[in-house]
């Protein structure tokens, strides 16, 4: 794609990077075949190729974002299926992240949008605030039909039936390895996940220590910055990321670290991109080092070597989170681990398509999100599973809201298969 950025524009590193990405695009349209929003809406401007044209025009002209451009960029899930499909290697993620930051700087949203985004940015990354919000949502759920805004109704519907108690395993501490120590790792405990489902971190700690890992819960870590990063709120996201970078580097320089383990793939995609996010920043070297240490829990389990298990007689439908299969290009490890542990693993049709969760997308674009969720649930249930496994809390909540099949994290099944307790969601369902 030909671009006409000026030398002055290209002096900005973000603009120069976007120029590189735009020039790699050859307009082939392969991305439209795997774009969830294009499949649902059928509008070229709601495809990656259409959005690339919109972003190019906006950035090249240096003009403030307009409502039409914002609408179509907001509708993007950042599922990154287009990056998996693209034969030209167009790095759509960096381009759309830049466009969102540019929109945040140049476009004044309607008051209701500004208020909603402010609340999400101030609540979701903070577990205790989020817990209070979930409690309020539970109380307000009976009145959801009275809410005039579909986004508010979606927020009320998000609250789980049971809000789990705080897990003390998420407090700063060190869990000793069982037997000889093979690795020393830090566990990224997350933010929203600590409020929505404490079973995931608990299972991760049990499983890693059982396999010879010393597991550190680093003091000072918090949100990875992903939620606000994808809202274009660069200052907020970098502040959050900087805190976690400092926490992990303190452990790296202290007792040493072999990996930063992440069991929420949406966080993993962002943390692995810290080197790009902090390029030119005083934290650049530390950010790049943390990014290099970051590993999804499935990657670490492959390195450790999971014991082979006897057949469990349990049919597991594996949902591939977009941030895992597209964002991190981790496609086979979770399925291979489940099979090795003794589970029968099946996959839904169109497994490359997003479930519609996508961070805060299901709260800000509830209609499109619901269509994608229902399609995903239909394809999963068509495989007649006894349990659905996923590697991302957002996907788990999204899918679980529309199916009676228990939904658990992949690591919960692997923990159970190697001596841990049965996943609570599976036990509650009588599975």
N, C-alpha and C positions, 0 to 999 in steps of 0.2 A: 504494500500500500504506500503510495506516495504521500509524503507529509511536507508541510511548509512552515514549520516552526522557525522562529527567528533565532539568531545567535543569542540574543538577550534571554529569550525563553529557555533555550537549551542550557543556559548557565545554571538553571535550577536543576539539581540532581533528580528530583521527582519527575520533572517535565522531560528531562533527557531519557530517563528510563521508560517513560510512556512512549516517547518517540521511537525507541528501539522496538518496543512491543508492537506498536502500530505498523511499523515498516515490515515486520515479519508476517503480517496477515496478507493472504493472497485472495481473499473474498470467496474461497471455495465453497463455503456453506456446509461443510461436513458437520460443523458444530450444531447446526439446527436439528440434526437427526437425534441428538442426545440431550437437547435442552428441555428440561421439564416444563418451564413456563411457555415455551413456544408450542409444545405439544398440547398444553391446556388452553392457551389463549389464541394460538394460530396467527399472531401478529409478528411480522418481521422485526419490529422494534423491540419485541420481547424475546428475541433470540440473541445469542452472543454477537453474531455478525451485525445485527441491527444496533445493538448497544455500542459496539465498537465505533460505528459511524457517528452515533450521537456523542460519544465521549471525544472522538477526534475533533469534531466540529467545535465543541465547547472549549476544549483545551487549546486548540490551535488558534481560535479567535480570541482567546483570553477574556471571554465575556462571562458575566455572571450566569450561573445555571438558571434555566427557565423551568417552568412547571412541567412541561411535556418531557423534557430530558429527565428530570427528577423522578417522574412517575415510572418511567421504564427502568431506570437504574434501581429504584427502590424495589421493583418487582423481581430483581435478580436475586436468586437464592445464594449465590456464591458457592454452589455445589461443586463447581469446577469439573463437571463431566465434559465440558467443552475442551478443557486442557488435555484430558485423556484422549479425546477423539482427534484433536487437531494434528494434522500431518506436518504442519509448519512450526510447531513448538511455540505458538503464541502464548505468552505468560499472562493469561487473562486476569489472574488473581491480583498481580501487582497493578495492572491497569485499572481495574474496577476499584481497588482500594484507594488509589490516587484520586479517581473521580469522586469517590464518596467524601474524601477529605476536602476536595475542592468545592463540592456542593455545600458541605457544612460551613465553609468559609464565605461563600458568595451568595447563598440562597436563604431567604427568610421564609421558613415554613409557616403554614397556618398555626394559630395558637394551640389548637388541640394536638397537632403533631408535635410541636415543641414541648408541650407539657408531658405527653406520653413518653417521648424519647428521654426527657430529663429524668422522669421517674424510673424508667428502665435502667438508665446509666447509674442512678444513685442507689438502686435497690438490688438488682440481680447480682452484681459482683460482691456483695457484702452478705455473708450467710445469715447473720442474726437479723439484719433488716429484712432479708428475703423470707426468713421464717415468720416474722411478724406479718409480712404482706400475705403469705400463704394462709396464715390464720385468719386474717381479715377477709381473704377471698373465700374461705370455707364458710364464714359467717354470712357473706354477701351472696353466695351462690344461689340460694332460693329466689333472689330478686333479680337474677341475671336477665330475665326477659324484659325487665323494665328499663334496661340499659339501652340508650339510643345508638350507641356506637358499638359496632361488631368487635372492635379491638378490646373494648372493656369487657364484653362478654367472654372473649377468648381468655382474658387475664383471670377472670373468675373461674373459668373451666379448668385452668391449669393446675389449680390446687389439688394435690392428691387426697384420697379419702383419709389417709392416716399420715400425719407429719411425724417422721421418726424423731426420737430423742437425739440430742447431740451425742456424737460418738467421741469419747475421750481418746480414741486412737488417732484422731486428727490433731491432737495437741502436740506441740514440739517435744520430741523424744526420739529414742533410738530403740529399735526392735532387733534383738540379737538373732543371728542366723542359727538355725538348727543344724548341728554338726559343724564340720569345717566350713569356714567362711570362704565363699567363692567369689562374691561380688559385694561391693558396698554401694548402695543406690539411694537416691533421694526420691521420695514419692511426692508428686505434685497432687496435693489434696483437692485442689479445685475450689470453686466458690458455690455456684448454684447446686452442684452435686452434693455438697455437704449438708444442704438443707433438704433436698428432695429424696436422697437415697444414700444412707450411710452404709448399707450392706456392701457397696462396691469397694470402697477403700478397705473395709475390714477384711473382705475376701482377698483383696490384693496383697495385703500385709501377711496374712496367713500363708498364702501360696508362695510368695517370694521367700519368706523366712524358711519355709519347709524345704525349699530347693536350694538353700545355702546362701541367701542374701541377707546382709545386714541392711535393714531398711531405716532410713533417717527421715523424720518429719522435720524439715528445716524451719527454724524459728524465723518469722518475719515474712514468709511467703504468703501470697494471697492470690487474687485473680491474675490470670496470665495476660489479661488485656484484650482477649479476643472479642468479647461482647461489644465493648466500646470501639474497638478498632474497626469492626465491620459496620459501625454506625457513622464512621468518619470522624469520630471524636478523638483525634490523634493525641492531644495533650493528656486526656484521661487515660487512654490505653497505654501510652508510654510511661506514665507515672506508675500505673499498676505493674507493668512489665518490669520496670526498673527495680521495684521492690523485690520481686521474685528473683530477678537476676542476681541482686545483691545477696539474697538469702542462700541461693544455690552456690554462688561463688565462695561464700564464707565457708560452706561445708567442703567445697572442692579444695580450698587452700588449707583447711583444717585437717579433718580426718581423711580427705580424699574421696572422690566419687568416680565410679565406673559408668554411671548412667543417671539421668533424671527420668524416672519412669512416669508415664502419663497413661491414665486409663480413661480419659475422656478425649476422644480423637479430635474434637473441635479445638480443644486446647493444644493438642499436639501439632496440628497444622500451623498454628500461629507461632508456637514456641520454636519450631524448627525454622521459622522465617525471621527470627530475631536478628540474625546477621544483616538481613536486608533492611528491616525496620529501623535499626540503629546505626546504619552506615553513616559515617561522617560525624557521629556523636562521640563524646568522650567515653561512653560505655560500649563502643563498638566492639572492642576486643573481647570483653567479658560476655557481651550478648552473643557473639559468634561462638564462643566456647560453650555457653549453655545450649545454644542451638545444636552444636555438634554432639553434646551429651544426651540430648532429648531422644527418647525412644518410646514408642508405644509399648504397652505391657506385653503384647503378643510378640514383638521383636525380641524383648528380653527373655521371654520364655523359650523362644526358639534357641537362643544362645545358651540357655541353661540346660536345655534338653528335658522335656517333660516325660515322666515315666509313661510307658505304654500301659493302657488300662484294658480290662476285659470289657466285652460288649455290655452296655448299660440298658439296652432295650428301650431307649428313649429317642424319639424322632425330633430333631432340633432343626428349625428353619433359621438359617443364618441371614440376618439383615446386614448388608454391607453399608456402613455409614459413609456418606460422601466424603467427609473429611479424612476417612481412612483409605478408601479405595482410590479416590481422585486426588485429594489434597496431599496424601503421603505415599500414594502408590503401593499401599499394603493390601494385597488382594487375596493371597492364599494362606498366609500364616494362621489367621484365626480359625479358618476351616480345617486346616491340617492339624492344628492342636486339638480341636474338638474331636476329630476322627481318631487321633492317636489316644485320646482319653477314653474312647469307647462309645462315643455317641454316633448315631446315624444322622448325617448332616444333609439337608436339602436346601435348595436355593429357590427363591421366587422367580417368576418370569420378569424380565426387564429389571434385573437386580442393580443395574447401573443408575436407575432413576431415583431421585430424591424422595424422601418420605414427607417433606414439607416442613420439617422442624427448623433446621438452619439457624440455630442461635435464637435470635428474637423474631425471626421471620413469621413464625406461627402466631405471634402477638400483634405484629404490625401489618401483616397481609393475611388475615384469617380465612378469607374466602378461598384464595388460591391454595393456601396451605391445607385446608380441609379437603379439597379435591385431590391433592397429591397424597394426603394421608389415606383417604378411602381407597384410592387405587392401589397403594402399597399394601394395605391390610388385605384387600381382596386377593392379591397375588400371593401373599404369604399364607393366608388361610386355605388357598387352593391346594397347597402341598400337605394339608392335614397334619400339621405339627402338633406335638404335645407341649412344646415350649418354643418360644422365639428368643434368639440370642442376638445381641448387638453390642458394639463397643463404644457407644456414646450415649450419655444420659438424655440428651435432647431427643434422640431417635426413640429411646425407650419410652419416654413420657408421651411422645407423639403417637406412636403405634399403640401403646397400652391404653390410650384414651378411646380407642375405637375397636378393640377386640377383647374377647373373653379368654383368649389364650394367654397364659402367663408369659411375661416378658422379663428377661433377666440379662445381666451383663455376662458376656462370654467368660470373664474371669471367675464369676460365681460358679459356673458349671465346672470349670477346671479345678477350682478349689475343692468342690464337692467330690470330684472324681479322684482326687489325690489325698483324701482323708478329712476334708473339712465338712461342715454341716450342709445339709440340703438348703439350697437357696430359699429364703423365706417366701418369696412370691410363688415358687413352685410348691412348697409345702402347704401354703395357704389354699392353693387350688386343688390340693389332693393329688398332685402329680408325682 
